[in-house]
Amino acid sequence: MDMSFQVAKNFLLALASTVLLALVAALVPLGGMLLIPLVPQPALAFGLRYGPVRATALLALATALVAYLGGPELAAGYALLALMAA
């Protein structure tokens, strides 16, 4: 399998995972609080495997998607988690 295809596939998978975790953590009342520590984990794993530059791009795109889907308040909370992951 081509390496760039593998990186792109893992990038999209980590992006979808982190955005989905962020949205679910915000929408589920009590269980969402337990998911908050897991939100940056896909981006951290991607960054460890493919480097900090690609991880930063992933976090920036995920923050933009969370802002679009969840609003600016949720994006501000996610941005704090993204800064911890960066």
Helices and strands as residue ranges (DSSP letters): H 3-27, H 31-35, G 36-38, H 41-50, H 52-70, H 72-85
